[in-house]
């Protein structure tokens, strides 16, 4: 079982989970990924991609704290870089 930096199991969110949770369509979510406002999904199997829930939670916390798009892009870049360090 995979864990994130706090040593808790990683909760994976599939695209359908994000669509329901964020009330946004598939195209809008992938546009956010392209614009750096969401991290790209992680390939977890041959035909399956998902997002680590803790990364999306960090983005949500930043938004609630009033972060603008540039701050979110910086946060997303840090989250993606942390994936590489953890690997």
C-alpha positions in Angstrom: 0.0 0.0 0.0 1.3 3.4 -0.9 1.7 6.2 1.7 2.1 9.9 1.4 4.7 12.0 3.4 2.7 11.7 6.7 2.9 7.9 6.4 -0.9 7.5 6.0 -2.3 5.5 3.1 -2.9 7.5 0.0 -6.5 8.0 -1.0 -6.9 8.1 -4.8 -9.6 10.1 -6.5 -10.7 9.0 -10.0 -11.9 11.5 -12.6 -15.5 10.6 -11.8 -14.8 11.5 -8.1 -13.4 14.9 -9.1 -16.3 15.7 -11.4 -18.7 14.9 -8.6 -16.7 16.6 -5.8 -15.8 19.8 -7.7 -19.0 20.1 -9.8 -16.9 20.6 -12.9 -16.8 18.8 -16.2 -14.0 16.6 -17.5 -12.8 19.3 -20.0 -12.8 22.0 -17.3 -10.7 19.8 -15.0 -8.2 18.9 -17.7 -8.1 22.6 -18.6 -7.1 23.4 -15.0 -4.4 20.7 -15.2 -3.1 22.4 -18.5 -3.1 25.8 -16.8 -1.2 24.5 -13.7 -4.2 24.9 -11.4 -4.5 21.2 -10.7 -1.7 18.6 -10.6 -1.8 16.0 -13.4 -3.2 12.7 -12.5 -0.9 9.8 -11.6 -1.1 6.6 -13.7 -1.9 3.9 -11.1 -2.5 1.1 -13.6 -2.3 0.4 -17.3 -5.7 2.1 -18.0 -6.3 4.0 -14.8 -5.2 7.4 -13.6 -6.1 9.1 -10.4 -5.2 12.1 -8.2 -3.9 11.8 -4.6 -6.6 13.3 -2.4 -4.0 15.0 -0.1 -2.7 17.1 -3.0 -6.2 18.3 -3.9 -6.8 19.0 -0.2 -3.7 21.2 -0.1 -5.1 23.2 -3.1 -8.5 23.5 -1.4 -6.9 24.8 1.8 -4.9 27.4 -0.2 -8.0 28.5 -2.1 -9.9 28.9 1.2 -7.0 31.0 2.6 -7.4 33.3 -0.4 -4.6 32.2 -2.7 -4.7 33.6 -6.2 -4.0 31.6 -9.4 -0.3 32.3 -9.3 0.0 31.0 -5.8 -2.0 27.9 -6.7 0.4 27.3 -9.7 3.4 27.5 -7.4 1.7 25.1 -4.9 0.9 22.7 -7.8 4.5 22.8 -9.0 5.7 22.0 -5.5 3.3 19.1 -5.1 4.4 17.7 -8.5 8.1 18.1 -7.5 7.3 16.3 -4.2 6.0 13.3 -6.1 9.4 12.9 -7.7 11.3 13.2 -4.4 9.0 10.6 -2.8 9.5 8.1 -5.7 
